[in-house]
Amino acid sequence: MAHAEKHNILYPLQHRFCHKRSCERQLLEMINDIANNMQLGLQTDVCVLNFSKAFDKVGHKQLIVKLRWYIIDGATDTWIQNFLKIIHNLS
């Protein structure tokens, strides 16, 4: 996460994998926002997305280009490319 924080990669409201920002905290913040909106008579819209198997749907070449744009290279780049080759062969 140090790399992501150093290069300011993550969305500011990202909670998972962020220091002092757990999924539980995100859920509590969402419940609080909904409760506040209810008290104010405001509508709350929620969009629920399922990212299961999302990694399988990403173009691997595009993923490598994006990772390099985020300055992820060297041994990490090699490891990721080898991992992608393995999961490609398993599918």
PDB file of N, CA, C and O in Angstrom:
ATOM      1  N   MET A   1       0.809  -1.192   0.000  1.00  0.00           N
ATOM      2  CA  MET A   1       0.000   0.000   0.000  1.00  0.00           C
ATOM      3  C   MET A   1       0.856   1.260   0.000  1.00  0.00           C
ATOM      4  O   MET A   1       0.390   2.333  -0.384  1.00  0.00           O
ATOM      5  N   ALA A   2       2.084   1.131   0.424  1.00  0.00           N
ATOM      6  CA  ALA A   2       2.960   2.305   0.453  1.00  0.00           C
ATOM      7  C   ALA A   2       3.114   2.882  -0.950  1.00  0.00           C
ATOM      8  O   ALA A   2       3.122   4.100  -1.129  1.00  0.00           O
ATOM      9  N   HIS A   3       3.236   2.006  -1.939  1.00  0.00           N
ATOM     10  CA  HIS A   3       3.380   2.463  -3.322  1.00  0.00           C
ATOM     11  C   HIS A   3       2.134   3.229  -3.762  1.00  0.00           C
ATOM     12  O   HIS A   3       2.238   4.303  -4.355  1.00  0.00           O
ATOM     13  N   ALA A   4       0.956   2.676  -3.470  1.00  0.00           N
ATOM     14  CA  ALA A   4      -0.307   3.323  -3.849  1.00  0.00           C
ATOM     15  C   ALA A   4      -0.463   4.672  -3.153  1.00  0.00           C
ATOM     16  O   ALA A   4      -0.921   5.642  -3.758  1.00  0.00           O
ATOM     17  N   GLU A   5      -0.083   4.727  -1.890  1.00  0.00           N
ATOM     18  CA  GLU A   5      -0.181   5.989  -1.158  1.00  0.00           C
ATOM     19  C   GLU A   5       0.848   7.003  -1.661  1.00  0.00           C
ATOM     20  O   GLU A   5       0.537   8.185  -1.806  1.00  0.00           O
ATOM     21  N   LYS A   6       2.064   6.544  -1.926  1.00  0.00           N
ATOM     22  CA  LYS A   6       3.128   7.432  -2.394  1.00  0.00           C
ATOM     23  C   LYS A   6       2.767   8.084  -3.723  1.00  0.00           C
ATOM     24  O   LYS A   6       3.052   9.261  -3.943  1.00  0.00           O
ATOM     25  N   HIS A   7       2.134   7.307  -4.612  1.00  0.00           N
ATOM     26  CA  HIS A   7       1.805   7.803  -5.946  1.00  0.00           C
ATOM     27  C   HIS A   7       0.357   8.279  -6.058  1.00  0.00           C
ATOM     28  O   HIS A   7      -0.122   8.586  -7.149  1.00  0.00           O
ATOM     29  N   ASN A   8      -0.340   8.338  -4.905  1.00  0.00           N
ATOM     30  CA  ASN A   8      -1.714   8.847  -4.861  1.00  0.00           C
ATOM     31  C   ASN A   8      -2.611   8.143  -5.886  1.00  0.00           C
ATOM     32  O   ASN A   8      -3.323   8.794  -6.650  1.00  0.00           O
ATOM     33  N   ILE A   9      -2.567   6.814  -5.891  1.00  0.00           N
ATOM     34  CA  ILE A   9      -3.284   6.023  -6.880  1.00  0.00           C
ATOM     35  C   ILE A   9      -4.745   5.786  -6.483  1.00  0.00           C
ATOM     36  O   ILE A   9      -5.635   5.819  -7.333  1.00  0.00           O
ATOM     37  N   LEU A  10      -4.984   5.551  -5.214  1.00  0.00           N
ATOM     38  CA  LEU A  10      -6.311   5.142  -4.779  1.00  0.00           C
ATOM     39  C   LEU A  10      -7.292   6.306  -4.709  1.00  0.00           C
ATOM     40  O   LEU A  10      -6.923   7.442  -4.414  1.00  0.00           O
ATOM     41  N   TYR A  11      -8.536   5.991  -4.986  1.00  0.00           N
ATOM     42  CA  TYR A  11      -9.627   6.943  -4.878  1.00  0.00           C
ATOM     43  C   TYR A  11      -9.734   7.388  -3.422  1.00  0.00           C
ATOM     44  O   TYR A  11      -9.603   6.556  -2.524  1.00  0.00           O
ATOM     45  N   PRO A  12      -9.966   8.663  -3.163  1.00  0.00           N
ATOM     46  CA  PRO A  12      -9.979   9.167  -1.777  1.00  0.00           C
ATOM     47  C   PRO A  12     -10.973   8.460  -0.855  1.00  0.00           C
ATOM     48  O   PRO A  12     -10.749   8.400   0.354  1.00  0.00           O
ATOM     49  N   LEU A  13     -12.054   7.929  -1.398  1.00  0.00           N
ATOM     50  CA  LEU A  13     -13.033   7.238  -0.562  1.00  0.00           C
ATOM     51  C   LEU A  13     -12.798   5.729  -0.490  1.00  0.00           C
ATOM     52  O   LEU A  13     -13.609   4.999   0.080  1.00  0.00           O
ATOM     53  N   GLN A  14     -11.702   5.271  -1.061  1.00  0.00           N
ATOM     54  CA  GLN A  14     -11.346   3.852  -0.998  1.00  0.00           C
ATOM     55  C   GLN A  14     -11.146   3.444   0.451  1.00  0.00           C
ATOM     56  O   GLN A  14     -10.465   4.142   1.202  1.00  0.00           O
ATOM     57  N   HIS A  15     -11.721   2.338   0.846  1.00  0.00           N
ATOM     58  CA  HIS A  15     -11.563   1.879   2.218  1.00  0.00           C
ATOM     59  C   HIS A  15     -10.744   0.590   2.303  1.00  0.00           C
ATOM     60  O   HIS A  15      -9.818   0.510   3.110  1.00  0.00           O
ATOM     61  N   ARG A  16     -11.054  -0.383   1.516  1.00  0.00           N
ATOM     62  CA  ARG A  16     -10.356  -1.663   1.594  1.00  0.00           C
ATOM     63  C   ARG A  16      -8.880  -1.454   1.323  1.00  0.00           C
ATOM     64  O   ARG A  16      -8.517  -0.731   0.395  1.00  0.00           O
ATOM     65  N   PHE A  17      -8.039  -2.065   2.103  1.00  0.00           N
ATOM     66  CA  PHE A  17      -6.581  -2.029   1.982  1.00  0.00           C
ATOM     67  C   PHE A  17      -5.969  -0.682   2.337  1.00  0.00           C
ATOM     68  O   PHE A  17      -4.791  -0.456   2.058  1.00  0.00           O
ATOM     69  N   CYS A  18      -6.734   0.216   2.941  1.00  0.00           N
ATOM     70  CA  CYS A  18      -6.195   1.526   3.323  1.00  0.00           C
ATOM     71  C   CYS A  18      -6.036   1.603   4.836  1.00  0.00           C
ATOM     72  O   CYS A  18      -6.851   1.075   5.593  1.00  0.00           O
ATOM     73  N   HIS A  19      -4.971   2.269   5.255  1.00  0.00           N
ATOM     74  CA  HIS A  19      -4.685   2.431   6.676  1.00  0.00           C
ATOM     75  C   HIS A  19      -5.840   3.149   7.367  1.00  0.00           C
ATOM     76  O   HIS A  19      -6.260   4.222   6.934  1.00  0.00           O
ATOM     77  N   LYS A  20      -6.345   2.560   8.430  1.00  0.00           N
ATOM     78  CA  LYS A  20      -7.444   3.109   9.232  1.00  0.00           C
ATOM     79  C   LYS A  20      -8.737   3.289   8.444  1.00  0.00           C
ATOM     80  O   LYS A  20      -9.558   4.137   8.794  1.00  0.00           O
ATOM     81  N   ARG A  21      -8.928   2.507   7.392  1.00  0.00           N
ATOM     82  CA  ARG A  21     -10.160   2.568   6.604  1.00  0.00           C
ATOM     83  C   ARG A  21     -10.609   1.148   6.272  1.00  0.00           C
ATOM     84  O   ARG A  21     -10.338   0.651   5.179  1.00  0.00           O
ATOM     85  N   SER A  22     -11.278   0.505   7.190  1.00  0.00           N
ATOM     86  CA  SER A  22     -11.724  -0.871   6.996  1.00  0.00           C
ATOM     87  C   SER A  22     -13.048  -0.910   6.255  1.00  0.00           C
ATOM     88  O   SER A  22     -13.720   0.111   6.104  1.00  0.00           O
ATOM     89  N   CYS A  23     -13.411  -2.082   5.802  1.00  0.00           N
ATOM     90  CA  CYS A  23     -14.724  -2.277   5.171  1.00  0.00           C
ATOM     91  C   CYS A  23     -15.837  -2.018   6.184  1.00  0.00           C
ATOM     92  O   CYS A  23     -16.902  -1.508   5.835  1.00  0.00           O
ATOM     93  N   GLU A  24     -15.579  -2.376   7.443  1.00  0.00           N
ATOM     94  CA  GLU A  24     -16.571  -2.135   8.489  1.00  0.00           C
ATOM     95  C   GLU A  24     -16.812  -0.640   8.670  1.00  0.00           C
ATOM     96  O   GLU A  24     -17.951  -0.204   8.838  1.00  0.00           O
ATOM     97  N   ARG A  25     -15.738   0.139   8.636  1.00  0.00           N
ATOM     98  CA  ARG A  25     -15.876   1.586   8.768  1.00  0.00           C
ATOM     99  C   ARG A  25     -16.669   2.156   7.594  1.00  0.00           C
ATOM    100  O   ARG A  25     -17.502   3.044   7.771  1.00  0.00           O
ATOM    101  N   GLN A  26     -16.404   1.641   6.404  1.00  0.00           N
ATOM    102  CA  GLN A  26     -17.137   2.109   5.233  1.00  0.00           C
ATOM    103  C   GLN A  26     -18.628   1.804   5.371  1.00  0.00           C
ATOM    104  O   GLN A  26     -19.468   2.638   5.033  1.00  0.00           O
ATOM    105  N   LEU A  27     -18.952   0.627   5.862  1.00  0.00           N
ATOM    106  CA  LEU A  27     -20.350   0.255   6.066  1.00  0.00           C
ATOM    107  C   LEU A  27     -21.010   1.166   7.091  1.00  0.00           C
ATOM    108  O   LEU A  27     -22.142   1.609   6.895  1.00  0.00           O
ATOM    109  N   LEU A  28     -20.307   1.446   8.183  1.00  0.00           N
ATOM    110  CA  LEU A  28     -20.854   2.351   9.202  1.00  0.00           C
ATOM    111  C   LEU A  28     -21.074   3.763   8.644  1.00  0.00           C
ATOM    112  O   LEU A  28     -22.074   4.410   8.955  1.00  0.00           O
ATOM    113  N   GLU A  29     -20.131   4.232   7.820  1.00  0.00           N
ATOM    114  CA  GLU A  29     -20.300   5.552   7.213  1.00  0.00           C
ATOM    115  C   GLU A  29     -21.507   5.577   6.284  1.00  0.00           C
ATOM    116  O   GLU A  29     -22.241   6.563   6.235  1.00  0.00           O
ATOM    117  N   MET A  30     -21.707   4.488   5.547  1.00  0.00           N
ATOM    118  CA  MET A  30     -22.847   4.419   4.633  1.00  0.00           C
ATOM    119  C   MET A  30     -24.165   4.421   5.406  1.00  0.00           C
ATOM    120  O   MET A  30     -25.105   5.127   5.040  1.00  0.00           O
ATOM    121  N   ILE A  31     -24.228   3.632   6.471  1.00  0.00           N
ATOM    122  CA  ILE A  31     -25.437   3.592   7.301  1.00  0.00           C
ATOM    123  C   ILE A  31     -25.714   4.970   7.895  1.00  0.00           C
ATOM    124  O   ILE A  31     -26.861   5.416   7.937  1.00  0.00           O
ATOM    125  N   ASN A  32     -24.669   5.633   8.348  1.00  0.00           N
ATOM    126  CA  ASN A  32     -24.814   6.980   8.897  1.00  0.00           C
ATOM    127  C   ASN A  32     -25.339   7.956   7.834  1.00  0.00           C
ATOM    128  O   ASN A  32     -26.223   8.765   8.113  1.00  0.00           O
ATOM    129  N   ASP A  33     -24.795   7.875   6.626  1.00  0.00           N
ATOM    130  CA  ASP A  33     -25.255   8.749   5.536  1.00  0.00           C
ATOM    131  C   ASP A  33     -26.728   8.504   5.229  1.00  0.00           C
ATOM    132  O   ASP A  33     -27.491   9.452   5.043  1.00  0.00           O
ATOM    133  N   ILE A  34     -27.128   7.239   5.173  1.00  0.00           N
ATOM    134  CA  ILE A  34     -28.527   6.905   4.889  1.00  0.00           C
ATOM    135  C   ILE A  34     -29.438   7.425   5.996  1.00  0.00           C
ATOM    136  O   ILE A  34     -30.490   8.003   5.722  1.00  0.00           O
ATOM    137  N   ALA A  35     -29.031   7.217   7.250  1.00  0.00           N
ATOM    138  CA  ALA A  35     -29.839   7.687   8.384  1.00  0.00           C
ATOM    139  C   ALA A  35     -29.978   9.210   8.353  1.00  0.00           C
ATOM    140  O   ALA A  35     -31.068   9.739   8.570  1.00  0.00           O
ATOM    141  N   ASN A  36     -28.882   9.912   8.084  1.00  0.00           N
ATOM    142  CA  ASN A  36     -28.946  11.377   7.993  1.00  0.00           C
ATOM    143  C   ASN A  36     -29.878  11.820   6.870  1.00  0.00           C
ATOM    144  O   ASN A  36     -30.670  12.746   7.048  1.00  0.00           O
ATOM    145  N   ASN A  37     -29.789  11.169   5.726  1.00  0.00           N
ATOM    146  CA  ASN A  37     -30.669  11.515   4.613  1.00  0.00           C
ATOM    147  C   ASN A  37     -32.133  11.253   4.956  1.00  0.00           C
ATOM    148  O   ASN A  37     -33.010  12.035   4.588  1.00  0.00           O
ATOM    149  N   MET A  38     -32.396  10.156   5.657  1.00  0.00           N
ATOM    150  CA  MET A  38     -33.773   9.853   6.061  1.00  0.00           C
ATOM    151  C   MET A  38     -34.322  10.950   6.972  1.00  0.00           C
ATOM    152  O   MET A  38     -35.464  11.385   6.824  1.00  0.00           O
ATOM    153  N   GLN A  39     -33.491  11.386   7.914  1.00  0.00           N
ATOM    154  CA  GLN A  39     -33.930  12.448   8.831  1.00  0.00           C
ATOM    155  C   GLN A  39     -34.204  13.754   8.092  1.00  0.00           C
ATOM    156  O   GLN A  39     -35.075  14.526   8.494  1.00  0.00           O
ATOM    157  N   LEU A  40     -33.470  13.999   7.021  1.00  0.00           N
ATOM    158  CA  LEU A  40     -33.646  15.220   6.243  1.00  0.00           C
ATOM    159  C   LEU A  40     -34.687  15.051   5.127  1.00  0.00           C
ATOM    160  O   LEU A  40     -34.974  15.991   4.386  1.00  0.00           O
ATOM    161  N   GLY A  41     -35.241  13.850   5.020  1.00  0.00           N
ATOM    162  CA  GLY A  41     -36.236  13.586   3.979  1.00  0.00           C
ATOM    163  C   GLY A  41     -35.634  13.499   2.582  1.00  0.00           C
ATOM    164  O   GLY A  41     -36.318  13.729   1.585  1.00  0.00           O
ATOM    165  N   LEU A  42     -34.349  13.164   2.520  1.00  0.00           N
ATOM    166  CA  LEU A  42     -33.662  13.079   1.234  1.00  0.00           C
ATOM    167  C   LEU A  42     -33.629  11.645   0.725  1.00  0.00           C
ATOM    168  O   LEU A  42     -33.643  10.692   1.504  1.00  0.00           O
ATOM    169  N   GLN A  43     -33.587  11.514  -0.564  1.00  0.00           N
ATOM    170  CA  GLN A  43     -33.489  10.206  -1.206  1.00  0.00           C
ATOM    171  C   GLN A  43     -32.042   9.733  -1.173  1.00  0.00           C
ATOM    172  O   GLN A  43     -31.122  10.540  -1.309  1.00  0.00           O
ATOM    173  N   THR A  44     -31.836   8.442  -0.995  1.00  0.00           N
ATOM    174  CA  THR A  44     -30.508   7.845  -1.070  1.00  0.00           C
ATOM    175  C   THR A  44     -30.530   6.788  -2.150  1.00  0.00           C
ATOM    176  O   THR A  44     -31.326   5.852  -2.081  1.00  0.00           O
ATOM    177  N   ASP A  45     -29.678   6.917  -3.139  1.00  0.00           N
ATOM    178  CA  ASP A  45     -29.551   5.926  -4.201  1.00  0.00           C
ATOM    179  C   ASP A  45     -28.318   5.072  -3.918  1.00  0.00           C
ATOM    180  O   ASP A  45     -27.266   5.590  -3.542  1.00  0.00           O
ATOM    181  N   VAL A  46     -28.455   3.781  -4.102  1.00  0.00           N
ATOM    182  CA  VAL A  46     -27.348   2.855  -3.872  1.00  0.00           C
ATOM    183  C   VAL A  46     -27.196   1.980  -5.106  1.00  0.00           C
ATOM    184  O   VAL A  46     -28.166   1.402  -5.596  1.00  0.00           O
ATOM    185  N   CYS A  47     -25.998   1.892  -5.588  1.00  0.00           N
ATOM    186  CA  CYS A  47     -25.685   1.019  -6.717  1.00  0.00           C
ATOM    187  C   CYS A  47     -24.787  -0.094  -6.183  1.00  0.00           C
ATOM    188  O   CYS A  47     -23.703   0.170  -5.662  1.00  0.00           O
ATOM    189  N   VAL A  48     -25.235  -1.319  -6.313  1.00  0.00           N
ATOM    190  CA  VAL A  48     -24.480  -2.465  -5.810  1.00  0.00           C
ATOM    191  C   VAL A  48     -23.882  -3.198  -7.003  1.00  0.00           C
ATOM    192  O   VAL A  48     -24.599  -3.596  -7.921  1.00  0.00           O
ATOM    193  N   LEU A  49     -22.573  -3.370  -6.982  1.00  0.00           N
ATOM    194  CA  LEU A  49     -21.869  -4.036  -8.071  1.00  0.00           C
ATOM    195  C   LEU A  49     -21.234  -5.322  -7.576  1.00  0.00           C
ATOM    196  O   LEU A  49     -20.756  -5.387  -6.444  1.00  0.00           O
ATOM    197  N   ASN A  50     -21.227  -6.320  -8.400  1.00  0.00           N
ATOM    198  CA  ASN A  50     -20.597  -7.595  -8.069  1.00  0.00           C
ATOM    199  C   ASN A  50     -19.360  -7.739  -8.936  1.00  0.00           C
ATOM    200  O   ASN A  50     -19.455  -7.889 -10.154  1.00  0.00           O
ATOM    201  N   PHE A  51     -18.200  -7.693  -8.300  1.00  0.00           N
ATOM    202  CA  PHE A  51     -16.954  -7.797  -9.043  1.00  0.00           C
ATOM    203  C   PHE A  51     -16.356  -9.204  -8.986  1.00  0.00           C
ATOM    204  O   PHE A  51     -15.160  -9.376  -9.219  1.00  0.00           O
ATOM    205  N   SER A  52     -17.169 -10.200  -8.683  1.00  0.00           N
ATOM    206  CA  SER A  52     -16.634 -11.558  -8.648  1.00  0.00           C
ATOM    207  C   SER A  52     -16.117 -11.916 -10.029  1.00  0.00           C
ATOM    208  O   SER A  52     -16.770 -11.654 -11.039  1.00  0.00           O
ATOM    209  N   LYS A  53     -14.977 -12.499 -10.059  1.00  0.00           N
ATOM    210  CA  LYS A  53     -14.292 -12.899 -11.283  1.00  0.00           C
ATOM    211  C   LYS A  53     -13.930 -11.710 -12.172  1.00  0.00           C
ATOM    212  O   LYS A  53     -13.630 -11.890 -13.352  1.00  0.00           O
ATOM    213  N   ALA A  54     -13.957 -10.512 -11.620  1.00  0.00           N
ATOM    214  CA  ALA A  54     -13.622  -9.324 -12.411  1.00  0.00           C
ATOM    215  C   ALA A  54     -12.203  -9.409 -12.959  1.00  0.00           C
ATOM    216  O   ALA A  54     -11.924  -8.954 -14.068  1.00  0.00           O
ATOM    217  N   PHE A  55     -11.315  -9.997 -12.171  1.00  0.00           N
ATOM    218  CA  PHE A  55      -9.923 -10.092 -12.603  1.00  0.00           C
ATOM    219  C   PHE A  55      -9.813 -10.922 -13.870  1.00  0.00           C
ATOM    220  O   PHE A  55      -8.949 -10.665 -14.708  1.00  0.00           O
ATOM    221  N   ASP A  56     -10.696 -11.934 -14.019  1.00  0.00           N
ATOM    222  CA  ASP A  56     -10.681 -12.783 -15.204  1.00  0.00           C
ATOM    223  C   ASP A  56     -11.162 -12.029 -16.441  1.00  0.00           C
ATOM    224  O   ASP A  56     -10.861 -12.431 -17.565  1.00  0.00           O
ATOM    225  N   LYS A  57     -11.896 -10.956 -16.247  1.00  0.00           N
ATOM    226  CA  LYS A  57     -12.485 -10.234 -17.365  1.00  0.00           C
ATOM    227  C   LYS A  57     -11.613  -9.070 -17.855  1.00  0.00           C
ATOM    228  O   LYS A  57     -11.913  -8.460 -18.881  1.00  0.00           O
ATOM    229  N   VAL A  58     -10.555  -8.767 -17.137  1.00  0.00           N
ATOM    230  CA  VAL A  58      -9.660  -7.679 -17.514  1.00  0.00           C
ATOM    231  C   VAL A  58      -8.698  -8.179 -18.581  1.00  0.00           C
ATOM    232  O   VAL A  58      -8.121  -9.260 -18.456  1.00  0.00           O
ATOM    233  N   GLY A  59      -8.529  -7.372 -19.647  1.00  0.00           N
ATOM    234  CA  GLY A  59      -7.536  -7.725 -20.652  1.00  0.00           C
ATOM    235  C   GLY A  59      -6.149  -7.662 -20.032  1.00  0.00           C
ATOM    236  O   GLY A  59      -5.734  -6.616 -19.531  1.00  0.00           O
ATOM    237  N   HIS A  60      -5.437  -8.771 -20.063  1.00  0.00           N
ATOM    238  CA  HIS A  60      -4.155  -8.842 -19.368  1.00  0.00           C
ATOM    239  C   HIS A  60      -3.142  -7.863 -19.946  1.00  0.00           C
ATOM    240  O   HIS A  60      -2.371  -7.269 -19.193  1.00  0.00           O
ATOM    241  N   LYS A  61      -3.125  -7.683 -21.251  1.00  0.00           N
ATOM    242  CA  LYS A  61      -2.182  -6.729 -21.848  1.00  0.00           C
ATOM    243  C   LYS A  61      -2.505  -5.310 -21.387  1.00  0.00           C
ATOM    244  O   LYS A  61      -1.605  -4.525 -21.086  1.00  0.00           O
ATOM    245  N   GLN A  62      -3.795  -4.991 -21.334  1.00  0.00           N
ATOM    246  CA  GLN A  62      -4.201  -3.665 -20.867  1.00  0.00           C
ATOM    247  C   GLN A  62      -3.837  -3.471 -19.401  1.00  0.00           C
ATOM    248  O   GLN A  62      -3.436  -2.381 -18.993  1.00  0.00           O
ATOM    249  N   LEU A  63      -3.979  -4.532 -18.613  1.00  0.00           N
ATOM    250  CA  LEU A  63      -3.637  -4.460 -17.202  1.00  0.00           C
ATOM    251  C   LEU A  63      -2.145  -4.152 -17.020  1.00  0.00           C
ATOM    252  O   LEU A  63      -1.779  -3.319 -16.192  1.00  0.00           O
ATOM    253  N   ILE A  64      -1.302  -4.816 -17.784  1.00  0.00           N
ATOM    254  CA  ILE A  64       0.144  -4.588 -17.693  1.00  0.00           C
ATOM    255  C   ILE A  64       0.477  -3.146 -18.068  1.00  0.00           C
ATOM    256  O   ILE A  64       1.290  -2.508 -17.400  1.00  0.00           O
ATOM    257  N   VAL A  65      -0.141  -2.628 -19.126  1.00  0.00           N
ATOM    258  CA  VAL A  65       0.090  -1.235 -19.528  1.00  0.00           C
ATOM    259  C   VAL A  65      -0.310  -0.288 -18.400  1.00  0.00           C
ATOM    260  O   VAL A  65       0.416   0.656 -18.089  1.00  0.00           O
ATOM    261  N   LYS A  66      -1.463  -0.544 -17.792  1.00  0.00           N
ATOM    262  CA  LYS A  66      -1.957   0.311 -16.704  1.00  0.00           C
ATOM    263  C   LYS A  66      -1.016   0.247 -15.504  1.00  0.00           C
ATOM    264  O   LYS A  66      -0.725   1.273 -14.888  1.00  0.00           O
ATOM    265  N   LEU A  67      -0.539  -0.952 -15.167  1.00  0.00           N
ATOM    266  CA  LEU A  67       0.372  -1.091 -14.031  1.00  0.00           C
ATOM    267  C   LEU A  67       1.678  -0.337 -14.282  1.00  0.00           C
ATOM    268  O   LEU A  67       2.228   0.283 -13.372  1.00  0.00           O
ATOM    269  N   ARG A  68       2.156  -0.393 -15.487  1.00  0.00           N
ATOM    270  CA  ARG A  68       3.390   0.338 -15.813  1.00  0.00           C
ATOM    271  C   ARG A  68       3.157   1.844 -15.734  1.00  0.00           C
ATOM    272  O   ARG A  68       4.050   2.599 -15.347  1.00  0.00           O
ATOM    273  N   TRP A  69       1.956   2.274 -16.102  1.00  0.00           N
ATOM    274  CA  TRP A  69       1.620   3.699 -15.987  1.00  0.00           C
ATOM    275  C   TRP A  69       1.696   4.127 -14.526  1.00  0.00           C
ATOM    276  O   TRP A  69       2.053   5.266 -14.224  1.00  0.00           O
ATOM    277  N   TYR A  70       1.354   3.195 -13.606  1.00  0.00           N
ATOM    278  CA  TYR A  70       1.432   3.468 -12.172  1.00  0.00           C
ATOM    279  C   TYR A  70       2.827   3.179 -11.605  1.00  0.00           C
ATOM    280  O   TYR A  70       3.004   3.098 -10.390  1.00  0.00           O
ATOM    281  N   ILE A  71       3.803   3.027 -12.484  1.00  0.00           N
ATOM    282  CA  ILE A  71       5.206   2.808 -12.116  1.00  0.00           C
ATOM    283  C   ILE A  71       5.389   1.497 -11.338  1.00  0.00           C
ATOM    284  O   ILE A  71       6.156   1.432 -10.378  1.00  0.00           O
ATOM    285  N   ILE A  72       4.683   0.479 -11.764  1.00  0.00           N
ATOM    286  CA  ILE A  72       4.884  -0.856 -11.192  1.00  0.00           C
ATOM    287  C   ILE A  72       5.672  -1.633 -12.234  1.00  0.00           C
ATOM    288  O   ILE A  72       5.148  -2.005 -13.284  1.00  0.00           O
ATOM    289  N   ASP A  73       6.942  -1.870 -11.924  1.00  0.00           N
ATOM    290  CA  ASP A  73       7.825  -2.497 -12.897  1.00  0.00           C
ATOM    291  C   ASP A  73       8.814  -3.426 -12.205  1.00  0.00           C
ATOM    292  O   ASP A  73       8.645  -3.756 -11.031  1.00  0.00           O
ATOM    293  N   GLY A  74       9.809  -3.832 -12.905  1.00  0.00           N
ATOM    294  CA  GLY A  74      10.854  -4.683 -12.333  1.00  0.00           C
ATOM    295  C   GLY A  74      10.345  -6.040 -11.911  1.00  0.00           C
ATOM    296  O   GLY A  74       9.572  -6.679 -12.626  1.00  0.00           O
ATOM    297  N   ALA A  75      10.785  -6.480 -10.737  1.00  0.00           N
ATOM    298  CA  ALA A  75      10.427  -7.815 -10.233  1.00  0.00           C
ATOM    299  C   ALA A  75       8.915  -7.944 -10.028  1.00  0.00           C
ATOM    300  O   ALA A  75       8.347  -9.012 -10.255  1.00  0.00           O
ATOM    301  N   THR A  76       8.270  -6.869  -9.605  1.00  0.00           N
ATOM    302  CA  THR A  76       6.823  -6.909  -9.393  1.00  0.00           C
ATOM    303  C   THR A  76       6.110  -7.119 -10.717  1.00  0.00           C
ATOM    304  O   THR A  76       5.179  -7.920 -10.804  1.00  0.00           O
ATOM    305  N   ASP A  77       6.538  -6.412 -11.740  1.00  0.00           N
ATOM    306  CA  ASP A  77       5.958  -6.569 -13.079  1.00  0.00           C
ATOM    307  C   ASP A  77       6.141  -8.004 -13.574  1.00  0.00           C
ATOM    308  O   ASP A  77       5.206  -8.604 -14.104  1.00  0.00           O
ATOM    309  N   THR A  78       7.319  -8.540 -13.404  1.00  0.00           N
ATOM    310  CA  THR A  78       7.595  -9.919 -13.822  1.00  0.00           C
ATOM    311  C   THR A  78       6.699 -10.901 -13.074  1.00  0.00           C
ATOM    312  O   THR A  78       6.137 -11.816 -13.676  1.00  0.00           O
ATOM    313  N   TRP A  79       6.564 -10.713 -11.762  1.00  0.00           N
ATOM    314  CA  TRP A  79       5.729 -11.598 -10.960  1.00  0.00           C
ATOM    315  C   TRP A  79       4.278 -11.554 -11.457  1.00  0.00           C
ATOM    316  O   TRP A  79       3.645 -12.598 -11.615  1.00  0.00           O
ATOM    317  N   ILE A  80       3.760 -10.362 -11.700  1.00  0.00           N
ATOM    318  CA  ILE A  80       2.373 -10.224 -12.147  1.00  0.00           C
ATOM    319  C   ILE A  80       2.188 -10.872 -13.513  1.00  0.00           C
ATOM    320  O   ILE A  80       1.197 -11.566 -13.738  1.00  0.00           O
ATOM    321  N   GLN A  81       3.126 -10.654 -14.420  1.00  0.00           N
ATOM    322  CA  GLN A  81       3.011 -11.271 -15.744  1.00  0.00           C
ATOM    323  C   GLN A  81       3.037 -12.793 -15.652  1.00  0.00           C
ATOM    324  O   GLN A  81       2.274 -13.465 -16.346  1.00  0.00           O
ATOM    325  N   ASN A  82       3.907 -13.347 -14.800  1.00  0.00           N
ATOM    326  CA  ASN A  82       3.943 -14.798 -14.617  1.00  0.00           C
ATOM    327  C   ASN A  82       2.639 -15.306 -14.012  1.00  0.00           C
ATOM    328  O   ASN A  82       2.139 -16.357 -14.412  1.00  0.00           O
ATOM    329  N   PHE A  83       2.087 -14.567 -13.053  1.00  0.00           N
ATOM    330  CA  PHE A  83       0.805 -14.932 -12.445  1.00  0.00           C
ATOM    331  C   PHE A  83      -0.294 -14.940 -13.506  1.00  0.00           C
ATOM    332  O   PHE A  83      -1.107 -15.863 -13.550  1.00  0.00           O
ATOM    333  N   LEU A  84      -0.321 -13.925 -14.354  1.00  0.00           N
ATOM    334  CA  LEU A  84      -1.343 -13.848 -15.400  1.00  0.00           C
ATOM    335  C   LEU A  84      -1.225 -15.006 -16.378  1.00  0.00           C
ATOM    336  O   LEU A  84      -2.236 -15.530 -16.847  1.00  0.00           O
ATOM    337  N   LYS A  85      -0.003 -15.405 -16.686  1.00  0.00           N
ATOM    338  CA  LYS A  85       0.197 -16.556 -17.575  1.00  0.00           C
ATOM    339  C   LYS A  85      -0.354 -17.826 -16.937  1.00  0.00           C
ATOM    340  O   LYS A  85      -0.977 -18.647 -17.611  1.00  0.00           O
ATOM    341  N   ILE A  86      -0.123 -17.984 -15.636  1.00  0.00           N
ATOM    342  CA  ILE A  86      -0.609 -19.176 -14.924  1.00  0.00           C
ATOM    343  C   ILE A  86      -2.128 -19.220 -14.924  1.00  0.00           C
ATOM    344  O   ILE A  86      -2.712 -20.252 -15.253  1.00  0.00           O
ATOM    345  N   ILE A  87      -2.785 -18.116 -14.560  1.00  0.00           N
ATOM    346  CA  ILE A  87      -4.257 -18.159 -14.487  1.00  0.00           C
ATOM    347  C   ILE A  87      -4.852 -18.272 -15.887  1.00  0.00           C
ATOM    348  O   ILE A  87      -5.939 -18.826 -16.051  1.00  0.00           O
ATOM    349  N   HIS A  88      -4.149 -17.751 -16.908  1.00  0.00           N
ATOM    350  CA  HIS A  88      -4.635 -17.893 -18.289  1.00  0.00           C
ATOM    351  C   HIS A  88      -4.605 -19.365 -18.697  1.00  0.00           C
ATOM    352  O   HIS A  88      -5.524 -19.856 -19.353  1.00  0.00           O
ATOM    353  N   ASN A  89      -3.543 -20.060 -18.305  1.00  0.00           N
ATOM    354  CA  ASN A  89      -3.424 -21.492 -18.648  1.00  0.00           C
ATOM    355  C   ASN A  89      -4.409 -22.355 -17.880  1.00  0.00           C
ATOM    356  O   ASN A  89      -4.781 -23.429 -18.353  1.00  0.00           O
ATOM    357  N   LEU A  90      -4.843 -21.907 -16.699  1.00  0.00           N
ATOM    358  CA  LEU A  90      -5.802 -22.677 -15.906  1.00  0.00           C
ATOM    359  C   LEU A  90      -7.221 -22.548 -16.435  1.00  0.00           C
ATOM    360  O   LEU A  90      -8.049 -23.428 -16.202  1.00  0.00           O
ATOM    361  N   SER A  91      -7.511 -21.468 -17.141  1.00  0.00           N
ATOM    362  CA  SER A  91      -8.895 -21.252 -17.589  1.00  0.00           C
ATOM    363  C   SER A  91      -9.188 -21.904 -18.919  1.00  0.00           C
ATOM    364  O   SER A  91     -10.309 -21.807 -19.420  1.00  0.00           O
TER     365      SER A  91
END
